[in-house]
Amino acid sequence: MQQYFIETAIDPETLILFTPEQSHHIMHVMRMKPDTIVRIADGNGKVCEAKISYCNGQPVAEFHRFVDDVPSRGNVILAQALIKKDKWEWVLQKAAELGADTVVPVKTKRTVVKMDDERTDKKTERWNKITREASEQSHRHTACKVAEPMSLQQVSEIAADIRLVAYEKEGQDAYLSRYIPATGSVLIVIGPEGGFEPSEVEFLVKRGFISCNLGSRILRAETASLYALSVMDCVREG
């Protein structure tokens, strides 16, 4: 069943309207017929099923029934050092599917990708489009958001119940799952290609982060973030 996010609260008494892009998708990509059932999410945790109909040649949806809410176990923030474009966009898509609520692009000492300040807004807009579509596809109640790129200093100021940094040189007794709470907010920081410089990990630890490892194998940057999210999901859902 196709899902769409809307910007307004769901009102059972009001027709649901779509953006031009969503309307194009309904009419020309999915070619939905009247009475097709779709999922509608308002981005605040409310989801309903609705029936498609057409008014003046444009699709609208009529409320059918609410879908039971899925209780949140706490906010998950993935602070991922920027990596090359194709891998980065793949990480964004999969992070949304695996339950990250926010992805924070991070600039580190070994980050190869250079951000042009003039294009940051456009890139962030594109990144949010990727995570929004992935959130719709995976039937999330809320869309994963992508923040504007931050320095490690800025990341160190993000509040969370548990704040972690993945570091391959950490001992095996500091495996990630040991620190994941059943509920509550979690922030995990993942390094770039080539990993963090030791001084960066030391900087975060001094500011209250816990240094943890992701197992005995050395993972690529794009693999590490998705592995970490999968472990979190397993611990919380298990």
Phi and psi in degrees as GROMACS dihedral restraints (atoms count N, CA, C in turn):
[ dihedral_restraints ]
;  ai    aj    ak    al  type     phi  dphi    fc
    3     4     5     6     1   -72.5    20    10
    4     5     6     7     1   141.5    20    10
    6     7     8     9     1  -119.6    20    10
    7     8     9    10     1   146.6    20    10
    9    10    11    12     1  -133.6    20    10
   10    11    12    13     1   140.5    20    10
   12    13    14    15     1   -90.7    20    10
   13    14    15    16     1   139.6    20    10
   15    16    17    18     1  -119.2    20    10
   16    17    18    19     1   162.1    20    10
   18    19    20    21     1   -93.5    20    10
   19    20    21    22     1    -7.3    20    10
   21    22    23    24     1  -114.4    20    10
   22    23    24    25     1   161.1    20    10
   24    25    26    27     1   -66.2    20    10
   25    26    27    28     1   146.6    20    10
   27    28    29    30     1   -73.3    20    10
   28    29    30    31     1   126.0    20    10
   30    31    32    33     1  -122.6    20    10
   31    32    33    34     1   113.3    20    10
   33    34    35    36     1   -56.1    20    10
   34    35    36    37     1   -21.3    20    10
   36    37    38    39     1   -94.8    20    10
   37    38    39    40     1    -1.5    20    10
   39    40    41    42     1  -121.2    20    10
   40    41    42    43     1   139.1    20    10
   42    43    44    45     1   -63.2    20    10
   43    44    45    46     1   142.9    20    10
   45    46    47    48     1   -91.5    20    10
   46    47    48    49     1   126.2    20    10
   48    49    50    51     1  -102.3    20    10
   49    50    51    52     1   153.3    20    10
   51    52    53    54     1  -116.3    20    10
   52    53    54    55     1   156.1    20    10
   54    55    56    57     1   -72.3    20    10
   55    56    57    58     1   162.0    20    10
   57    58    59    60     1   -54.8    20    10
   58    59    60    61     1   -39.3    20    10
   60    61    62    63     1   -65.9    20    10
   61    62    63    64     1   -43.1    20    10
   63    64    65    66     1   -65.4    20    10
   64    65    66    67     1   -40.5    20    10
   66    67    68    69     1   -60.5    20    10
   67    68    69    70     1   -42.5    20    10
   69    70    71    72     1   -61.3    20    10
   70    71    72    73     1   -42.1    20    10
   72    73    74    75     1   -63.5    20    10
   73    74    75    76     1   -42.6    20    10
   75    76    77    78     1   -65.4    20    10
   76    77    78    79     1   -44.9    20    10
   78    79    80    81     1   -82.0    20    10
   79    80    81    82     1   -43.0    20    10
   81    82    83    84     1  -107.2    20    10
   82    83    84    85     1   -21.5    20    10
   84    85    86    87     1   -97.2    20    10
   85    86    87    88     1   -55.3    20    10
   87    88    89    90     1   -83.7    20    10
   88    89    90    91     1   -22.2    20    10
   90    91    92    93     1    49.9    20    10
   91    92    93    94     1    53.0    20    10
   93    94    95    96     1   -73.4    20    10
   94    95    96    97     1   138.5    20    10
   96    97    98    99     1   -93.3    20    10
   97    98    99   100     1   160.1    20    10
   99   100   101   102     1   -54.4    20    10
  100   101   102   103     1   144.6    20    10
  102   103   104   105     1    78.1    20    10
  103   104   105   106     1     3.7    20    10
  105   106   107   108     1   -64.2    20    10
  106   107   108   109     1   134.8    20    10
  108   109   110   111     1   -90.9    20    10
  109   110   111   112     1   130.7    20    10
  111   112   113   114     1  -126.6    20    10
  112   113   114   115     1   163.0    20    10
  114   115   116   117     1   -97.6    20    10
  115   116   117   118     1   138.1    20    10
  117   118   119   120     1  -122.8    20    10
  118   119   120   121     1   128.0    20    10
  120   121   122   123     1  -120.1    20    10
  121   122   123   124     1   135.8    20    10
  123   124   125   126     1   -93.3    20    10
  124   125   126   127     1     3.8    20    10
  126   127   128   129     1    82.2    20    10
  127   128   129   130     1    -7.3    20    10
  129   130   131   132     1  -110.5    20    10
  130   131   132   133     1    14.8    20    10
  132   133   134   135     1   102.8    20    10
  133   134   135   136     1    -8.5    20    10
  135   136   137   138     1   -93.6    20    10
  136   137   138   139     1   133.5    20    10
  138   139   140   141     1  -134.7    20    10
  139   140   141   142     1   140.5    20    10
  141   142   143   144     1  -137.4    20    10
  142   143   144   145     1   165.3    20    10
  144   145   146   147     1   -99.6    20    10
  145   146   147   148     1   144.0    20    10
  147   148   149   150     1  -144.0    20    10
  148   149   150   151     1   154.3    20    10
  150   151   152   153     1  -100.1    20    10
  151   152   153   154     1   132.2    20    10
  153   154   155   156     1   -76.5    20    10
  154   155   156   157     1   137.2    20    10
  156   157   158   159     1  -141.6    20    10
  157   158   159   160     1   174.3    20    10
  159   160   161   162     1  -123.4    20    10
  160   161   162   163     1   133.7    20    10
  162   163   164   165     1  -129.0    20    10
  163   164   165   166     1   118.1    20    10
  165   166   167   168     1    53.9    20    10
  166   167   168   169     1    38.0    20    10
  168   169   170   171     1    80.8    20    10
  169   170   171   172     1     1.0    20    10
  171   172   173   174     1  -113.8    20    10
  172   173   174   175     1   143.7    20    10
  174   175   176   177     1   -75.8    20    10
  175   176   177   178     1   140.4    20    10
  177   178   179   180     1  -134.0    20    10
  178   179   180   181     1   171.4    20    10
  180   181   182   183     1  -133.5    20    10
  181   182   183   184     1   141.0    20    10
  183   184   185   186     1  -107.5    20    10
  184   185   186   187     1   127.5    20    10
  186   187   188   189     1   -52.0    20    10
  187   188   189   190     1   135.8    20    10
  189   190   191   192     1  -113.9    20    10
  190   191   192   193     1   -58.9    20    10
  192   193   194   195     1  -163.5    20    10
  193   194   195   196     1   153.0    20    10
  195   196   197   198     1   -75.9    20    10
  196   197   198   199     1   147.6    20    10
  198   199   200   201     1   -97.0    20    10
  199   200   201   202     1   138.3    20    10
  201   202   203   204     1   -54.8    20    10
  202   203   204   205     1   136.9    20    10
  204   205   206   207     1   -69.7    20    10
  205   206   207   208     1   145.0    20    10
  207   208   209   210     1   -98.1    20    10
  208   209   210   211     1   118.7    20    10
  210   211   212   213     1   -63.1    20    10
  211   212   213   214     1   135.7    20    10
  213   214   215   216     1   -79.3    20    10
  214   215   216   217     1   137.1    20    10
  216   217   218   219     1   -94.5    20    10
  217   218   219   220     1     1.9    20    10
  219   220   221   222     1   125.7    20    10
  220   221   222   223     1   152.7    20    10
  222   223   224   225     1   -68.1    20    10
  223   224   225   226     1   134.7    20    10
  225   226   227   228     1  -115.4    20    10
  226   227   228   229     1   119.7    20    10
  228   229   230   231     1  -113.5    20    10
  229   230   231   232     1   121.4    20    10
  231   232   233   234     1  -103.4    20    10
  232   233   234   235     1   113.7    20    10
  234   235   236   237     1  -100.8    20    10
  235   236   237   238     1   101.1    20    10
  237   238   239   240     1  -109.0    20    10
  238   239   240   241     1   126.2    20    10
  240   241   242   243     1   -61.2    20    10
  241   242   243   244     1   138.9    20    10
  243   244   245   246     1   -58.8    20    10
  244   245   246   247     1   135.6    20    10
  246   247   248   249     1  -129.2    20    10
  247   248   249   250     1   179.3    20    10
  249   250   251   252     1   -58.0    20    10
  250   251   252   253     1   149.4    20    10
  252   253   254   255     1   -50.1    20    10
  253   254   255   256     1   -51.9    20    10
  255   256   257   258     1   -64.0    20    10
  256   257   258   259     1   -41.4    20    10
  258   259   260   261     1   -69.4    20    10
  259   260   261   262     1   -38.0    20    10
  261   262   263   264     1   -62.5    20    10
  262   263   264   265     1   -47.1    20    10
  264   265   266   267     1   -68.1    20    10
  265   266   267   268     1   -31.6    20    10
  267   268   269   270     1   -65.3    20    10
  268   269   270   271     1   -42.8    20    10
  270   271   272   273     1   -60.8    20    10
  271   272   273   274     1   -43.3    20    10
  273   274   275   276     1   -58.6    20    10
  274   275   276   277     1   -47.5    20    10
  276   277   278   279     1   -60.6    20    10
  277   278   279   280     1   -48.8    20    10
  279   280   281   282     1   -72.2    20    10
  280   281   282   283     1   -32.3    20    10
  282   283   284   285     1   -62.5    20    10
  283   284   285   286     1   -40.0    20    10
  285   286   287   288     1   -64.0    20    10
  286   287   288   289     1   -40.9    20    10
  288   289   290   291     1   -67.1    20    10
  289   290   291   292     1   -31.9    20    10
  291   292   293   294     1   -91.0    20    10
  292   293   294   295     1     4.0    20    10
  294   295   296   297     1   105.8    20    10
  295   296   297   298     1     5.2    20    10
  297   298   299   300     1   -66.0    20    10
  298   299   300   301     1   132.3    20    10
  300   301   302   303     1   -84.9    20    10
  301   302   303   304     1   -33.6    20    10
  303   304   305   306     1  -140.3    20    10
  304   305   306   307     1   138.3    20    10
  306   307   308   309     1  -114.3    20    10
  307   308   309   310     1   126.5    20    10
  309   310   311   312     1  -110.0    20    10
  310   311   312   313     1   113.4    20    10
  312   313   314   315     1   -70.5    20    10
  313   314   315   316     1   133.3    20    10
  315   316   317   318     1  -120.5    20    10
  316   317   318   319     1   136.9    20    10
  318   319   320   321     1   -99.3    20    10
  319   320   321   322     1   119.5    20    10
  321   322   323   324     1  -120.6    20    10
  322   323   324   325     1   178.0    20    10
  324   325   326   327     1   -64.8    20    10
  325   326   327   328     1   -32.0    20    10
  327   328   329   330     1  -100.5    20    10
  328   329   330   331     1     9.2    20    10
  330   331   332   333     1   -66.9    20    10
  331   332   333   334     1   123.3    20    10
  333   334   335   336     1   -85.0    20    10
  334   335   336   337     1   -29.1    20    10
  336   337   338   339     1   -73.9    20    10
  337   338   339   340     1   127.3    20    10
  339   340   341   342     1  -103.8    20    10
  340   341   342   343     1   131.5    20    10
  342   343   344   345     1   -96.8    20    10
  343   344   345   346     1   127.7    20    10
  345   346   347   348     1   -86.5    20    10
  346   347   348   349     1   116.0    20    10
  348   349   350   351     1   -54.4    20    10
  349   350   351   352     1   -33.8    20    10
  351   352   353   354     1   -69.4    20    10
  352   353   354   355     1   -22.8    20    10
  354   355   356   357     1  -105.7    20    10
  355   356   357   358     1     1.3    20    10
  357   358   359   360     1   -58.8    20    10
  358   359   360   361     1   -45.1    20    10
  360   361   362   363     1   -60.4    20    10
  361   362   363   364     1   -43.4    20    10
  363   364   365   366     1   -65.8    20    10
  364   365   366   367     1   -40.3    20    10
  366   367   368   369     1   -66.5    20    10
  367   368   369   370     1   -42.8    20    10
  369   370   371   372     1   -62.7    20    10
  370   371   372   373     1   -38.7    20    10
  372   373   374   375     1   -61.8    20    10
  373   374   375   376     1   -44.7    20    10
  375   376   377   378     1   -63.3    20    10
  376   377   378   379     1   -43.1    20    10
  378   379   380   381     1   -62.1    20    10
  379   380   381   382     1   -39.8    20    10
  381   382   383   384     1   -68.0    20    10
  382   383   384   385     1   -30.7    20    10
  384   385   386   387     1   -64.9    20    10
  385   386   387   388     1   -40.9    20    10
  387   388   389   390     1   -63.2    20    10
  388   389   390   391     1   -47.4    20    10
  390   391   392   393     1   -71.2    20    10
  391   392   393   394     1   -31.6    20    10
  393   394   395   396     1   -65.3    20    10
  394   395   396   397     1   -45.8    20    10
  396   397   398   399     1   -64.3    20    10
  397   398   399   400     1   -39.3    20    10
  399   400   401   402     1   -66.9    20    10
  400   401   402   403     1   -35.3    20    10
  402   403   404   405     1   -67.5    20    10
  403   404   405   406     1   -38.4    20    10
  405   406   407   408     1   -65.7    20    10
  406   407   408   409     1   -46.1    20    10
  408   409   410   411     1   -60.5    20    10
  409   410   411   412     1   -37.4    20    10
  411   412   413   414     1   -92.1    20    10
  412   413   414   415     1    10.4    20    10
  414   415   416   417     1    57.8    20    10
  415   416   417   418     1    43.1    20    10
  417   418   419   420     1   -76.3    20    10
  418   419   420   421     1   150.7    20    10
  420   421   422   423     1   -78.4    20    10
  421   422   423   424     1   -25.8    20    10
  423   424   425   426     1  -132.3    20    10
  424   425   426   427     1   153.1    20    10
  426   427   428   429     1   -86.3    20    10
  427   428   429   430     1   139.5    20    10
  429   430   431   432     1   -68.7    20    10
  430   431   432   433     1   132.7    20    10
  432   433   434   435     1  -106.2    20    10
  433   434   435   436     1   146.6    20    10
  435   436   437   438     1  -111.6    20    10
  436   437   438   439     1   123.9    20    10
  438   439   440   441     1   -82.4    20    10
  439   440   441   442     1   169.7    20    10
  441   442   443   444     1   -73.2    20    10
  442   443   444   445     1   151.4    20    10
  444   445   446   447     1   -54.2    20    10
  445   446   447   448     1   142.0    20    10
  447   448   449   450     1  -128.5    20    10
  448   449   450   451     1   158.0    20    10
  450   451   452   453     1   -82.5    20    10
  451   452   453   454     1   167.0    20    10
  453   454   455   456     1   -63.5    20    10
  454   455   456   457     1   -33.0    20    10
  456   457   458   459     1   -60.8    20    10
  457   458   459   460     1   -45.2    20    10
  459   460   461   462     1   -65.5    20    10
  460   461   462   463     1   -39.6    20    10
  462   463   464   465     1   -62.0    20    10
  463   464   465   466     1   -36.8    20    10
  465   466   467   468     1   -65.3    20    10
  466   467   468   469     1   -14.4    20    10
  468   469   470   471     1   -96.7    20    10
  469   470   471   472     1    -2.5    20    10
  471   472   473   474     1   -73.9    20    10
  472   473   474   475     1   129.9    20    10
  474   475   476   477     1   -86.0    20    10
  475   476   477   478     1   142.3    20    10
  477   478   479   480     1  -163.5    20    10
  478   479   480   481     1   157.4    20    10
  480   481   482   483     1   -65.4    20    10
  481   482   483   484     1   -40.6    20    10
  483   484   485   486     1  -127.8    20    10
  484   485   486   487     1   130.5    20    10
  486   487   488   489     1  -123.4    20    10
  487   488   489   490     1   122.7    20    10
  489   490   491   492     1  -123.9    20    10
  490   491   492   493     1   152.2    20    10
  492   493   494   495     1  -130.9    20    10
  493   494   495   496     1   127.0    20    10
  495   496   497   498     1   -81.2    20    10
  496   497   498   499     1   126.6    20    10
  498   499   500   501     1  -140.4    20    10
  499   500   501   502     1   121.1    20    10
  501   502   503   504     1   -66.9    20    10
  502   503   504   505     1   -18.0    20    10
  504   505   506   507     1   -91.8    20    10
  505   506   507   508     1     3.2    20    10
  507   508   509   510     1   -74.5    20    10
  508   509   510   511     1   147.9    20    10
  510   511   512   513     1   -65.4    20    10
  511   512   513   514     1   158.6    20    10
  513   514   515   516     1   -66.6    20    10
  514   515   516   517     1   -19.5    20    10
  516   517   518   519     1   -76.7    20    10
  517   518   519   520     1    -1.8    20    10
  519   520   521   522     1  -111.3    20    10
  520   521   522   523     1    38.2    20    10
  522   523   524   525     1   -65.6    20    10
  523   524   525   526     1   143.5    20    10
  525   526   527   528     1   -47.3    20    10
  526   527   528   529     1   -48.9    20    10
  528   529   530   531     1   -59.1    20    10
  529   530   531   532     1   -23.5    20    10
  531   532   533   534     1   -61.4    20    10
  532   533   534   535     1   -26.6    20    10
  534   535   536   537     1  -106.3    20    10
  535   536   537   538     1    -1.2    20    10
  537   538   539   540     1   -83.6    20    10
  538   539   540   541     1   118.1    20    10
  540   541   542   543     1   -79.2    20    10
  541   542   543   544     1   155.0    20    10
  543   544   545   546     1   -63.5    20    10
  544   545   546   547     1   -34.5    20    10
  546   547   548   549     1  -138.4    20    10
  547   548   549   550     1   167.4    20    10
  549   550   551   552     1   106.2    20    10
  550   551   552   553     1   164.9    20    10
  552   553   554   555     1   -82.4    20    10
  553   554   555   556     1   142.5    20    10
  555   556   557   558     1  -130.9    20    10
  556   557   558   559     1   133.2    20    10
  558   559   560   561     1  -117.2    20    10
  559   560   561   562     1   124.8    20    10
  561   562   563   564     1  -125.0    20    10
  562   563   564   565     1   135.0    20    10
  564   565   566   567     1  -107.5    20    10
  565   566   567   568     1   127.7    20    10
  567   568   569   570     1  -118.2    20    10
  568   569   570   571     1   136.9    20    10
  570   571   572   573     1   -81.0    20    10
  571   572   573   574     1   179.9    20    10
  573   574   575   576     1   -89.2    20    10
  574   575   576   577     1  -174.1    20    10
  576   577   578   579     1   -57.0    20    10
  577   578   579   580     1   130.7    20    10
  579   580   581   582     1    92.2    20    10
  580   581   582   583     1   -10.9    20    10
  582   583   584   585     1    77.9    20    10
  583   584   585   586     1  -179.7    20    10
  585   586   587   588     1   -77.9    20    10
  586   587   588   589     1   153.8    20    10
  588   589   590   591     1   -77.7    20    10
  589   590   591   592     1   144.3    20    10
  591   592   593   594     1   -51.1    20    10
  592   593   594   595     1   -36.2    20    10
  594   595   596   597     1   -64.3    20    10
  595   596   597   598     1   -29.9    20    10
  597   598   599   600     1   -71.4    20    10
  598   599   600   601     1   -41.2    20    10
  600   601   602   603     1   -65.0    20    10
  601   602   603   604     1   -42.9    20    10
  603   604   605   606     1   -60.1    20    10
  604   605   606   607     1   -41.3    20    10
  606   607   608   609     1   -58.1    20    10
  607   608   609   610     1   -46.9    20    10
  609   610   611   612     1   -69.2    20    10
  610   611   612   613     1   -40.4    20    10
  612   613   614   615     1   -61.6    20    10
  613   614   615   616     1   -39.2    20    10
  615   616   617   618     1   -64.5    20    10
  616   617   618   619     1   -20.6    20    10
  618   619   620   621     1  -102.1    20    10
  619   620   621   622     1    18.8    20    10
  621   622   623   624     1    99.0    20    10
  622   623   624   625     1     3.8    20    10
  624   625   626   627     1   -79.7    20    10
  625   626   627   628     1   152.2    20    10
  627   628   629   630     1  -102.5    20    10
  628   629   630   631     1   126.9    20    10
  630   631   632   633     1   -84.1    20    10
  631   632   633   634     1   126.8    20    10
  633   634   635   636     1  -134.8    20    10
  634   635   636   637     1   163.9    20    10
  636   637   638   639     1  -112.2    20    10
  637   638   639   640     1   162.2    20    10
  639   640   641   642     1  -110.8    20    10
  640   641   642   643     1    32.4    20    10
  642   643   644   645     1   104.8    20    10
  643   644   645   646     1  -176.7    20    10
  645   646   647   648     1   -81.6    20    10
  646   647   648   649     1   -15.6    20    10
  648   649   650   651     1   -93.4    20    10
  649   650   651   652     1   148.9    20    10
  651   652   653   654     1   -86.3    20    10
  652   653   654   655     1   120.8    20    10
  654   655   656   657     1  -103.8    20    10
  655   656   657   658     1   148.6    20    10
  657   658   659   660     1   -65.2    20    10
  658   659   660   661     1   158.7    20    10
  660   661   662   663     1   -56.9    20    10
  661   662   663   664     1   -44.2    20    10
  663   664   665   666     1   -70.7    20    10
  664   665   666   667     1   -27.5    20    10
  666   667   668   669     1   -76.8    20    10
  667   668   669   670     1   -39.1    20    10
  669   670   671   672     1   -59.4    20    10
  670   671   672   673     1   -44.5    20    10
  672   673   674   675     1   -65.1    20    10
  673   674   675   676     1   -41.2    20    10
  675   676   677   678     1   -73.9    20    10
  676   677   678   679     1   -33.3    20    10
  678   679   680   681     1   -62.3    20    10
  679   680   681   682     1   -46.1    20    10
  681   682   683   684     1   -60.7    20    10
  682   683   684   685     1   -44.2    20    10
  684   685   686   687     1   -65.0    20    10
  685   686   687   688     1   -36.3    20    10
  687   688   689   690     1   -66.4    20    10
  688   689   690   691     1   -41.4    20    10
  690   691   692   693     1   -62.6    20    10
  691   692   693   694     1   -44.2    20    10
  693   694   695   696     1   -59.0    20    10
  694   695   696   697     1   -46.5    20    10
  696   697   698   699     1   -62.3    20    10
  697   698   699   700     1   -41.5    20    10
  699   700   701   702     1   -62.8    20    10
  700   701   702   703     1   -45.7    20    10
  702   703   704   705     1   -63.6    20    10
  703   704   705   706     1   -43.6    20    10
  705   706   707   708     1   -76.9    20    10
  706   707   708   709     1   -34.5    20    10
  708   709   710   711     1   -85.2    20    10
  709   710   711   712     1   -22.6    20    10
